[in-house]
Amino acid sequence: MPFTSPAGAADFLVEKANAFMAGPDNDIHLPGTHEPAFDLPLIAFAAGDDPLWNDFKEHVGPFHWTPQEAFALGYPDVVVNPSELAVMVWILPQTEATLRDHRKEKELPAERWARSRVFGEEFVNNGLRRYMLKELHACGVQAVAPFILDAWKGMPSEAYVYASTWSERHAAYAAGLGTFGLCDGLITPKGKAMRAGSLVVRLSIPITPRPYTNFREYCLFFNSGICGVCMKRCPANALSPQGHDKRVCKAYLDEVTTPYVTNELKFDGYGCGLCQVGVPCERRIPPKPKQKS
């Protein structure tokens, strides 16, 4: 192995991820350009035996995998204790060029935004997942990327309407990378205009502290009773003080943005995310208003 300590293992993972994202594979696939799809990643690590994974089973659904369950899908003949596992999580922030274009839009996704959702996810985020697995396997380290396992699938959820067997945003929450806003986007130190990814690795790695105790802690609507700008940005009226109506949101994606991307932008996919830009949490954790003395 190229590392001899937990800190060395973490440094190896961060260096490899940064190298991939600084390279030519980080491409938004905008014709005539070689423009990056995302800025460099924000990376953190969660413990494989963190109690939160079982909390997700209770709150999201019993189908949501723990790291041990995801690992077992890749290594069905290997017996491993959850304490031997860590979860590497990354945030891929949207570029300023994408944010600039998307802020101007009111009803439909900017082309850069749609391309970051389609090509950025398939070639960059999935590419990073596959690249990290290749590098780890070459070092003899067992690892899986839950999101690209054959068994991964979306699931109906009694509490949340739509869920999945592994949520990248929930993994990021577990790793201390952010909390959920009114629109269900994850507000990270780089903002909520981002994509997320993760690996389950059989390594001893220093765990990133979680600097929050509440899953809504960074959202101004919940922590200060102000803002709600994301509600105004939603063209489908899927956001309200009661939260995110996923059925209305999905209908807008299916009936409006998918045909637009297919027919006008000329590639298969969808995009929206208007609630993620032009808001105080677009690029950062928004500071709470100062208390009047």
N, C-alpha and C positions, 0 to 999 in steps of 0.2 A: 504494500500500500504506500502511496506517496505522502502519508501523514502518520504521525506517531502519537498524537494527542487529540482529545476532543476539540480543542481550539483549532488545531491544524486541520481537522476534518471539516470544520465549519468554514475555515479560510479557503480550503480546496473547493468546496461547493460554491461559495460566493464568487471566487475567481473564475470558475468554469462558466457560471451563468452570465457573468458580466462579459466574458470573452465572446460568448455566443451572441449576446445582444448588441455588442459593439461591431459584430461582423456583418457580412453581406446577407445573411439569412433574415435579418431584421429588416424586412422590406414590405411596404404597404401595397405593392403591386399597382401603383398608379402609373398608367402608360406614359412613357417618355421620361420617367424619373427612376432614381434608385433611392427613394426617400424612406427613412426608417418608419416603421409602423408605431413604435413605442419608444419612450425614453428608457434609460437604463433602469434596471429593476430595484425595488426595495425588497429585502430578503429577511426572513426571520424563521425561527424554529420552535415547534411545539413538541411537548413530550408525548410519546405514544401511550403513556398510561395516565394522561391528564383526565380527571373526572369529567371534564366537559364533553368528551366523546360519548359517554353514556347519557349525559344530559341531552345531547342532540337526539339520541334515540327516543328520549321521553318527549321532547318538545317538537321535533321535526317529524319523527316517525320511527318505528322499530326497524325499518328497512335501511336507515342511514348507517353506513359502515363505520365501525371503529377502525383505527389504523391496523390493528391486529387482523380484523376481518378482511380488509383490503389486501394486506400483505399475504394472507392465506390464499387468496384467489390467484396470486402470482406464484406462490410457492406452496402448493397444497400438501407436499410431503415434508415440509419443514415445521417443526414445533418451535415456536418462539414466544417468549414472554413479552407482554406489552412494554415493559420497562426497557427492553432492548431496542425499541423502535423510537425513531424521531420523525417528525413531519417537517420537511422543508417547504416553505411557502414563499411565493414571490408575487409582487404587485408590478404590473407593467403599466406605467402611467401613459396616458395619451400625450402625443406631442402638442406643442403650441400651435403648429400649423393645423392640426385636426381640431383642436379646441377653437381656434379662431374662426374656422369655417362653420363649425357646428353651432357656435353661439348665435350666428346670424339667422339660423333656421327657426321656424315657428311650427311647422307641421311635418316636415319630411327630413330624413337624415341627410347631412352633407355627404358628398361622395367619399371624402377621406374617412369620415366616421363609419360609413357602411363598409368600406374596404378594410378598416381596422377590425371590424366585427367579423368579417368573412375571411379574408386572406390573413389578417393578423392573428386570428384564432387558429386557423388550420395550419399555416406555414410557420408562424412565429411562435405562438404559445405551444402548440403541439410539437413544433420543431424543437423548442427548448426542452419540453418533457422528454422527447426521444433522445436528444443529445445528452442530457444529464444521465438518463438511464444507461446509454452506451458508455459514457465515461466511468460511471460507477461500476458497471458490470466488468469493464476492462481492468478495474482495480480489485476485482473479487468481492465487491460489496453488493449485497442483495438489496434490491429496491424495486418499487412499482410506482407507476403514475396512476392513481385510482381513476382519474377522469377518462383515460383512454383504455382502461381494461374492457374487454369484451362484455363483461357482466354489468358495466355501468348503464344505468337507464334512468329516465325521468319517472317519477312516481306521483300518483294522486295523494294529496295530504288533506286529512280532515281539518287540520288547523290552518294550513297555508295554501290550499288549493293545488298548487304545483310544487313539487319538491324533487329530490333525486337521491340516489343511493350514496352519493358523495358530493358535497357542496364545497367548491373552492373558496367561496366567501366565508363559510363557517370555519373552514380550516384556517383562513387568514385571521378570523376573530380569535380562534384558539391560540394562534401564534403571536397575539398582541399587536396585530397590524391595523386594527380598526374596529369601529362599531357601526351599527346599522342606522341609517337615516329614515325619515318618514317614507321615502319611496322605496325602501329596502336596499338601496345601494350601500356599499360599505365605504364609510368615510375613513380614509387612511391619512397618514402624514403627507402623502402626495395627492390627497383629494380622492373623490369617488369616481372621477372620469378615468377608468382603468380597466384592465383585465387581470385575472388572478389565476395562479396555477400552483400545483403542489406535487410532492413526491413523498412516499413513505419509505424510509431508509433504515436499514439495520446497522446503525452506527451510534456511538456515544458522542453527542454533540451538546454544547452548552445551550440551554433552553432560554429563549427570549422572554423576559418578564412581561406580564400583561399589565399595562399601566392604567387599567380601568376595571370597574366591577359591575358595570351595567351595560347591557347590549345596545342601549340608545345614547350612551354618554356623550358622544361628540356632536349630536344633532341639536342645533339651536332650538328647533321646535319643541323638543322634549326637555332640554336642560334649562331653557330660559323662557319658553312660551312665546317665542318670536320666530320670524322668518316665514317658512312655508312657501318660499319662492319656487320650489320644485312643483308645487301644485299649479302655479300659474304657467309653468313651462310645459306642462303635460297637454298635448293636443287632443288626447282621448278623454280627458276628465276622469282619469283613472286614479287620481290622487285626491285625498280629502283629509281633514283632521283625523278621520278614523283609520287612515293608512292607505295602503296600496291595493286596489282592486285588480287582482291578477287576471280575472276573466275579461274585464274591459280592456286591459292592457294587451292581452294576447289577441283579442279580436282586432284591435287596431293594427297590430303587427301582421296578422294574417290577411286582413282585408285592405289595408292601405299601404304599409311600408314594403311588404314583400312584393306586391305587384309593381310598385314604383322601382325598387331595386332591379327586379327582373326585366321590366319593360323599358325603363328609361336609362338606368345605369349599365344595363346589359351584362349582368352576372347574377348567378343564383345566390340568394341569401336574403337577409333582412337587416334592419337596424332601426333604432330609434334613439333611446338614451338622451332625449332632449332635457330630461330632468337632471342629468348629470353635469350639464354645463350652464354657464350664466347664473350660477348659484354660489353662495358664499363658501360652500364646501367643494367646489370644483377642483381646486388645486391644493387644498390644505385642510387641516382641522380648524374650523372657524373659531376664533376666540369668543368667549362669552362676553357679553356687555359688562362694562364696569358698573359696580354697584354705586348708586348715588349715596354720598355721605350726608 
